[in-house]
Amino acid sequence: MNEPASIIVAGRATVDVIMKIDKFTDRPEKSKANDCRLVVGGPGANASIAISRFGGHSALVTYLGDDMMGGFIHQNLTDEAVDLSLCKICPDAKSSVSAGLLDKNGERQTFNFPGQGFSELPDISKLDFFPSAVLADNRHIELTKWAISLAQQKHLPMVIDAEAPFTEEQAFGATHLAFSMQGLESFAPGCDILTGLRQAKIATGCWVCVTDGEKGVWYLKDKLLRNIPAFPVNAIDTVGAGDVWHGIFTLCLGEGMDEIKAMRTANAAAAMKCKIFGGITASPNRQSCISFMKEF
């Protein structure tokens, strides 16, 4: 096994308020929650924590306000050994907050306030280490562009976590494009998976795939649709599973794995995360993930 890599992650960090409920409702009524957690969330933060727990060095580029929520995020990421030297703390800004509802089947509804009042990006020239790969979500477009510029300058694998709404311009310069199903539908409305991925490949030139929950990951090989199956688990909490997947996939690429092995490892880590209620707090370490994979 190769040595753990250093990964720069550019994306959103939030406070997640996660509540476990019996079922979703579209009526304006009061409902009882069966459990509740207050944790760090957001694609960038979650992926960074997943990488750090796997033994990688993760440096997060994100926006935080100088407020109570920003302080909570900063402290929790520091406790998870995430490098925040490139993180921007913006005076008078409002940090991001998400509310996540989980039903008894482990499915989720998420509502996000992205934050307000953020300022400039960090200076690429101030990096004091050499990363092995870069990951960005597309929630802050300017952060995505910053990450792509960094990866191009240093000739690194550049992974985009493509969520809706997504357009091809957001991926120019990237090397790997990993959609959610909602993100692929946004990019190629009304298309089946094969057609959508083919369109994405032609439009961006990236290696492309789409995560599909319990159905695993779909990707193109020789213009044909292939699948890496998910690991079967009793899913209790799917909040952050996709973020864990993207973080571990990028870490594996940075360590020199090919995409097939990277997807399989990321599938295992995401499945393990879903077994326990609590968002990103259930993200596994490397040894437990290796043991889990050996069981199958």
Phi, psi and omega in degrees: 000136180289161177293147178302146185260166172262127184236130170266129178244128177242119181172191188279142171236134183224171161263126179259123169259109186251126179237138178263124182233170179284314182203158177283155177218149176250016180259147178281080184220161175277140179224152180269135172265142182271341178199163183207143174224147172244110187221166170290144178212196184095143185304314181294312181295315181299315179297321180296318178295317179301317179296314181298318180294336178278358179098000177279165173263112181250129176245120185260129172253111184209175176254134173226143172273158176275062184226182183299317181294319178297321177296320178297314180298312183300315182295316181292322177293322176298318178297333179270010178065029174276131180286120182247020183295338178259004184282136180263119174257115190256118178300142176068006177271158176257123180288161182283144178223139176234147172246125180240130177250130180243126178272180185292347178265002180086001177281159188226155165235133184233138177235125186239134165261114189286351184098169182212152171083024182281157186242216194289167179272159178289162181273118181302326184293347183269005177297130179252016174212163181255113180286160178261342178195165181229140177234137175221140166268168184255027181283329172241104188301322182293328175291322177298315179296320177300314182295318179297318179300316178299312182298320180294318180299323185257005176056055184246156168302134183233110184257131174253125170276100191266105179246157179292142354279142183224135175232159186298332181299332182289346184251359183297122182101347177281165177251331183227135182234113183244105182278153153276167177298321178294323178293321179292321177297323177295320181287318184231075185302133175079359182270152171285173186299314182301311181296317180298315179293322177297317178298318180295319179298314180294318185288327188248337185077005182276157161293134188231148173205171175218131177277140187223044174056231184291351177270359176089215183234134178256138180213167179261137170220120183054040177070007178254155181274125179237163184225137168254112186296152173284158173275126185288123177219162171277101186285117178263324187210113181264000180298123178086359183297316179296324179293318175300316180302311182296320180296313182288323176301314181293319177301316180297319176298318179296333178275358176100004177290154170281171186296326182296310179295323180295318179295318182295318178294318179296321176301317181295314181297318180294321179297316179298320178301325184286348185283344187230138177287138175136019177063224186291345179298344180265003180296133189275165169271173186295314185296318179293327178290319177299317179296320178298317180295323180294333178296336182256000000 
